[in-house]
Amino acid sequence: MKTLLRGLGMVLLLIAFLAVWVLLPWYGALALAVALALWMALTRTGRQAASVTWVGVGTLRQRLGASSVVVVGIAGVVGVLVALLAMAEGYRHTVSSAGSEDVAIVLRGGSSAELMSVLSRDEILAIERAPQIARDAQGRPLASAELVVSANVPRRDGEEGSVTLRGVGKMAWAVRPGVRLVDGRRFETGRRELVVGRGAQRQFQGLEPGNEVQLGNERWTVVGVFESGDATESEMWADAEVVGATYRRGSSRASLYARLTAPEAFNAFKATLAADPRLQVDADTTLGYFSSQSRTLTTVLRVIGIVVGSIMAIGAVFGALNTMFATVAARAREIATLRAIGFRGLPVVVAVMLETMLLALLGGLLGGILSWLVFNGYTASTLAGGVASLSFEFRVSPQLLWEGLKWALAIGFVGGLFPAVRAATLPVTDALRAM
């Protein structure tokens, strides 16, 4: 019964630790480390724990092979976890960076994405009259009615791919001042000319200025390249009238982007559109719209990362358990002698735990560094809106590195707890007799 209660207590302790540890910020962990250091420096029991820990750490070189199994296993868990989370973070950052609180997007009511939306010419003219839309020096509304289609272009790996072809007018550049032409020139109105994003140029063949590209049944000339630092870089831009005629969309458009007089004007802008009986549209800030567009895939990627990391973590925990149980067995005489001369069980538990946590820390640092070196800035692509390719970069942020380190230390805690309790409860006489 006593053994059962002890085991139940350990399980409850383990669950409580993991629940708190998941939510702990880095400064909370730092505070715990400082408190532990003060305890080991200022109390008799703490000094005993420090002495036992020092002896155990000093023998790690003699157990290099077994210790390396723990470090490498945990490094693998952290490396894979951080890489998958960096993919999710990079995708989220790329998509949401295209948005702003002072730029609104208007779609047909009930449309979840631009490719599913259709706005008529009359609706566009009515929206552009809203007083909350900013004007340029000539009094023209800073509004860009745009057409979005999916075009097939060969990827650099030779396979056929889809790229977003956006039909725009001159106002598109004013509504998006972050879009910078870095090579060539802008397309001319009424001509089959393209300016392509740097991300699209990296993914697809033949998108260098001066080349011709087959889109549908027509040949288009690439005349320029732009950068924006967000999802827009994965698109190609052309004159909206020419795109509409080529893809038989007439004068309709998919969406309207409008720069507002101020971010605070959005609610009034939305109310103005809702009050117009001619309009059945939905409006959102581009920041809100693109954040919602990225949310589903970001969540899926994070879930995959956590599931894969959890499966690998189980293997790493068993590796740590085997290593530390073997260590405790090898040091049974030493631990029994320490307890016989007056060392309590708590210093022994802390010492074994700290030794395991040190190995876990080394593994976490190794996995995090490798993930940062290999994946930070790595360019990948995926489908955006389920149709066209979106190019984005992995982002190994400090927050992700801290998450990986927390996973490593959690594995070390779980892997060291049971061997530590075993070492502290090992009968002194049995241990000395066995040796």
C-alpha positions in Angstrom: 0.0 0.0 0.0 2.8 2.3 0.9 4.5 1.7 -2.5 1.2 2.3 -4.3 0.7 5.6 -2.5 4.3 6.7 -3.2 3.9 5.8 -6.9 0.6 7.8 -7.1 2.3 10.7 -5.4 5.1 10.7 -8.0 2.5 10.6 -10.9 0.6 13.6 -9.4 3.9 15.4 -8.9 4.8 14.7 -12.5 1.5 16.0 -13.8 1.6 19.1 -11.7 5.2 19.9 -12.8 4.4 19.5 -16.5 1.2 21.6 -16.2 3.2 24.5 -14.6 6.2 24.0 -16.8 4.3 24.4 -20.0 3.1 27.9 -19.0 6.4 29.0 -17.4 8.1 32.0 -19.1 11.9 32.2 -19.3 12.2 34.6 -16.4 10.2 32.2 -14.3 12.7 29.4 -15.1 15.5 31.8 -14.3 14.0 32.6 -10.9 13.7 28.9 -10.1 17.3 28.3 -11.0 18.4 31.2 -8.8 16.3 29.9 -5.9 17.8 26.5 -6.3 21.3 27.9 -6.4 20.7 29.9 -3.2 19.2 26.8 -1.5 22.3 24.8 -2.4 24.6 27.6 -1.2 22.9 28.6 2.1 21.4 25.4 3.6 23.1 22.3 4.9 20.8 20.0 2.9 21.5 22.1 -0.2 25.2 21.9 0.3 24.9 18.1 0.6 23.0 18.0 -2.7 25.7 20.2 -4.3 28.4 17.8 -3.1 26.7 14.7 -4.4 25.9 16.5 -7.7 29.5 17.5 -8.2 30.7 13.9 -7.7 28.1 12.6 -10.2 28.9 15.3 -12.8 32.6 14.5 -12.4 32.1 10.9 -13.4 30.2 11.8 -16.6 33.3 11.4 -18.7 33.6 7.8 -17.5 30.0 7.2 -18.7 30.4 9.2 -22.0 28.6 6.6 -24.2 25.5 6.3 -22.0 25.3 10.0 -21.4 25.7 10.7 -25.1 22.6 8.6 -25.8 20.5 11.0 -23.6 22.0 14.1 -25.1 21.6 13.0 -28.7 18.1 11.7 -28.2 16.9 14.9 -26.6 18.7 17.0 -29.2 16.8 15.1 -31.9 13.4 15.8 -30.2 14.2 19.5 -29.8 15.6 19.8 -33.4 12.5 18.2 -35.0 10.1 20.1 -32.8 11.7 23.5 -33.3 11.9 22.9 -37.1 8.2 22.1 -37.4 7.2 25.0 -35.2 9.5 27.3 -37.2 7.6 26.2 -40.3 4.3 27.2 -38.7 5.8 30.5 -37.4 7.3 31.4 -40.8 4.0 30.7 -42.6 2.0 32.7 -40.1 4.5 35.7 -40.2 4.6 35.7 -44.0 0.8 35.7 -44.4 -0.1 38.1 -41.6 2.6 40.5 -42.5 0.7 41.4 -45.6 -2.0 43.1 -43.5 -2.4 46.5 -41.9 -4.9 48.1 -39.6 -5.4 51.1 -41.9 -6.0 49.1 -45.0 -9.4 47.4 -45.5 -10.4 44.6 -47.8 -13.9 44.2 -49.1 -15.3 40.9 -50.4 -18.7 39.6 -51.5 -20.8 38.7 -48.5 -20.1 35.2 -47.2 -16.8 34.8 -49.1 -14.0 33.3 -47.1 -11.3 34.2 -49.6 -10.6 36.4 -52.6 -10.8 33.5 -55.1 -14.4 32.9 -54.0 -15.5 36.5 -54.2 -17.1 38.5 -57.1 -17.7 42.3 -56.9 -19.6 44.0 -59.8 -18.5 47.4 -61.2 -21.5 49.2 -59.6 -20.6 47.7 -56.2 -17.0 48.9 -56.6 -18.0 52.4 -57.5 -20.4 52.5 -54.5 -17.6 51.3 -52.1 -15.1 53.9 -53.4 -17.5 56.7 -52.4 -17.2 55.8 -48.7 -16.0 59.0 -46.9 -13.6 56.9 -44.7 -11.4 56.1 -47.7 -8.3 58.3 -48.0 -7.8 60.4 -51.1 -4.7 61.3 -53.0 -3.6 64.8 -54.0 -6.0 64.8 -57.0 -8.9 63.7 -54.8 -9.0 60.2 -56.1 -9.9 57.4 -53.6 -6.9 55.3 -52.6 -8.8 52.1 -53.5 -7.7 49.2 -55.7 -10.3 46.9 -57.2 -8.4 43.7 -57.9 -9.0 40.4 -59.8 -7.4 37.2 -58.5 -7.0 34.0 -60.6 -4.8 30.9 -60.4 -2.3 30.5 -63.3 -0.3 27.4 -64.1 3.5 27.9 -64.5 6.3 25.3 -64.5 8.1 25.1 -61.2 11.9 25.0 -61.0 11.8 21.3 -60.3 10.0 20.7 -63.6 6.6 20.0 -62.2 3.5 22.1 -63.0 2.6 24.6 -60.3 0.0 27.2 -59.5 0.8 30.9 -58.9 -1.6 33.7 -58.0 -2.1 36.1 -60.8 -3.4 39.4 -59.5 -5.0 41.9 -61.8 -4.5 45.4 -60.5 -4.6 49.1 -61.5 -2.2 52.0 -60.7 -3.8 52.5 -57.3 -2.5 49.1 -56.1 1.0 50.6 -55.7 -0.4 53.5 -53.6 -2.5 51.2 -51.4 0.6 49.0 -50.8 3.5 51.3 -50.3 5.6 48.4 -49.0 5.7 46.8 -52.5 9.1 47.9 -54.0 10.1 47.4 -57.6 13.7 46.0 -57.4 14.3 45.1 -61.1 12.9 46.2 -64.4 9.8 48.4 -64.6 6.0 48.3 -63.9 3.6 46.8 -66.5 2.0 49.2 -68.9 -1.8 49.5 -69.0 -3.5 47.5 -71.8 -0.5 45.2 -72.5 0.2 41.6 -71.5 3.0 42.4 -69.2 3.8 41.0 -65.7 5.7 42.1 -62.7 6.5 39.1 -60.4 7.3 38.8 -56.8 10.7 37.7 -55.7 9.2 34.6 -54.0 7.4 33.6 -57.2 10.6 34.1 -59.1 12.4 31.7 -56.7 9.7 29.0 -57.2 8.9 29.1 -60.9 10.9 28.9 -64.1 11.3 31.7 -66.6 10.2 34.7 -64.4 13.2 36.8 -65.1 12.6 40.2 -66.8 12.6 39.9 -70.6 11.3 36.4 -70.6 7.9 35.3 -72.0 5.5 33.1 -70.0 2.6 31.1 -71.3 -0.6 31.9 -69.2 -3.7 30.3 -70.6 -3.7 30.7 -74.4 -1.6 33.9 -74.3 2.1 34.8 -74.1 2.9 37.4 -71.4 6.2 39.3 -71.0 7.9 39.6 -67.6 9.0 43.3 -67.3 9.8 43.7 -63.6 10.4 42.1 -60.2 9.1 43.4 -56.8 9.7 42.7 -53.1 7.4 43.2 -50.2 8.6 40.9 -47.4 5.2 39.2 -47.1 2.8 36.9 -48.9 2.5 39.3 -51.8 6.0 38.3 -53.0 4.5 34.9 -54.1 2.2 36.6 -56.7 2.4 38.0 -60.2 0.8 41.3 -61.1 -0.7 42.5 -64.3 -3.2 45.0 -65.7 -6.7 44.1 -64.3 -8.5 44.8 -67.6 -6.2 42.5 -69.5 -6.4 39.8 -66.9 -10.2 40.1 -66.9 -10.4 39.8 -70.7 -8.0 36.9 -70.8 -9.8 34.9 -68.1 -13.3 36.0 -69.2 -14.1 37.8 -65.9 -15.4 41.0 -67.7 -15.5 44.1 -65.5 -16.1 42.1 -62.2 -13.4 42.0 -59.5 -12.7 39.7 -56.6 -11.9 42.3 -54.0 -11.3 45.9 -53.2 -8.4 47.1 -51.1 -8.9 50.6 -49.6 -6.5 52.7 -47.5 -8.5 54.4 -44.8 -8.1 57.9 -43.4 -7.0 56.3 -40.1 -7.1 52.9 -38.4 -10.0 54.2 -36.2 -12.1 54.8 -39.3 -12.6 51.1 -40.0 -15.7 50.6 -37.8 -17.3 53.7 -39.5 -16.3 52.3 -42.9 -17.8 49.0 -42.2 -21.0 50.7 -41.0 -21.2 52.8 -44.1 -21.1 49.7 -46.3 -23.6 47.9 -44.2 -26.0 50.8 -44.4 -25.9 50.8 -48.2 -28.8 48.6 -49.6 -27.0 48.1 -52.9 -24.2 46.3 -51.2 -24.0 42.7 -49.9 -20.4 42.7 -48.8 -18.1 41.9 -45.9 -15.2 44.2 -44.8 -12.2 43.5 -42.6 -8.9 45.0 -42.0 -6.2 43.3 -44.1 -4.4 42.5 -40.8 -7.5 40.6 -39.5 -8.2 39.0 -42.9 -4.7 37.6 -43.5 -4.3 36.5 -39.9 -7.5 34.5 -40.2 -6.2 33.1 -43.5 -3.1 31.8 -41.8 -4.7 30.5 -38.6 -5.8 27.1 -39.9 -2.6 25.9 -41.5 -0.5 27.4 -38.6 -2.6 25.4 -36.1 -2.2 22.2 -38.1 1.5 22.6 -38.4 1.8 23.3 -34.7 -0.3 20.2 -33.8 1.8 18.1 -36.1 5.0 19.4 -34.5 3.7 18.7 -31.0 2.5 15.2 -31.9 5.7 14.2 -33.6 7.7 15.8 -30.8 5.7 13.9 -28.2 6.3 10.6 -29.9 10.0 11.2 -30.1 10.0 12.5 -26.5 8.6 9.2 -25.2 11.6 7.5 -26.8 14.0 10.0 -25.3 12.4 9.6 -21.8 13.0 5.8 -21.9 16.6 6.4 -23.0 17.1 8.8 -20.0 15.4 6.3 -17.7 17.6 3.4 -18.8 20.7 5.6 -18.5 19.9 7.0 -15.1 18.8 3.6 -13.6 22.1 2.1 -14.8 23.9 5.1 -13.2 22.1 4.6 -9.9 22.9 0.8 -10.0 26.6 1.5 -10.7 26.8 4.0 -7.9 24.8 2.0 -5.4 27.7 1.6 -3.0 28.6 5.2 -3.2 25.0 6.4 -2.6 24.6 3.9 0.3 27.8 5.1 1.9 26.7 8.7 1.7 23.4 7.9 3.3 25.1 5.8 6.0 27.3 8.7 7.1 24.3 11.1 7.4 23.3 12.3 4.0 19.5 12.5 3.7 17.4 11.2 0.8 16.6 14.7 -0.5 20.2 15.6 -1.5 20.4 12.3 -3.4 17.2 12.9 -5.3 18.3 16.4 -6.2 21.7 15.3 -7.3 20.4 12.6 -9.6 17.7 15.0 -11.0 20.3 17.7 -11.6 22.6 15.3 -13.4 19.7 14.3 -15.7 18.6 17.9 -16.2 22.2 18.8 -17.1 22.3 16.2 -19.8 18.8 17.4 -21.0 20.0 21.0 -21.1 23.0 20.0 -23.2 20.7 18.1 -25.6 18.2 21.0 -25.7 20.9 23.5 -26.5 22.4 21.2 -29.2 19.1 20.6 -30.8 18.1 24.3 -30.8 21.5 25.4 -32.2 21.3 22.9 -35.0 17.7 23.9 -35.8 18.7 27.5 -36.0 21.7 26.9 -38.2 19.9 24.6 -40.6 16.3 25.9 -40.8 16.3 29.6 -39.8 15.7 31.4 -43.1 15.1 28.2 -45.1 12.7 28.9 -47.9 9.8 26.5 -48.5 6.4 26.8 -50.2 2.9 25.5 -49.7 -0.6 26.0 -51.0 -2.3 29.3 -50.0 -6.1 29.1 -50.0 -5.8 25.5 -51.3 -5.0 26.7 -54.8 -1.8 28.7 -55.4 1.7 28.4 -54.0 3.0 30.6 -51.3 6.7 31.0 -50.6 7.8 31.6 -47.0 10.8 31.3 -44.8 11.2 29.2 -41.6 11.5 31.5 -38.5 13.5 30.0 -35.6 12.6 32.7 -33.1 13.9 33.0 -29.5 10.5 32.0 -28.2 10.6 28.8 -30.2 14.1 28.0 -28.9 12.8 28.5 -25.4 9.9 26.1 -26.1 12.4 23.5 -27.4 14.5 24.0 -24.2 11.5 23.6 -22.0 10.7 20.3 -23.8 14.3 19.1 -23.2 14.2 20.0 -19.5 10.7 18.3 -19.1 12.1 15.1 -20.7 15.1 15.3 -18.3 12.7 15.8 -15.3 10.6 12.8 -16.2 13.6 10.7 -17.1 15.4 11.5 -13.8 12.6 11.5 -11.3 12.0 7.7 -11.0 15.8 6.8 -10.9 16.3 9.6 -8.3 13.6 8.3 -6.0 15.0 4.8 -6.5 18.4 6.0 -5.4 17.0 7.8 -2.3 14.9 4.8 -1.2 17.6 2.1 -1.9 18.1 0.2 1.4 21.5 1.0 2.7 22.3 -2.5 4.0 21.1 -4.2 0.8 23.2 -1.9 -1.3 26.3 -2.5 0.7 25.8 -6.2 0.8 25.1 -6.4 -2.9 28.4 -4.7 -3.6 
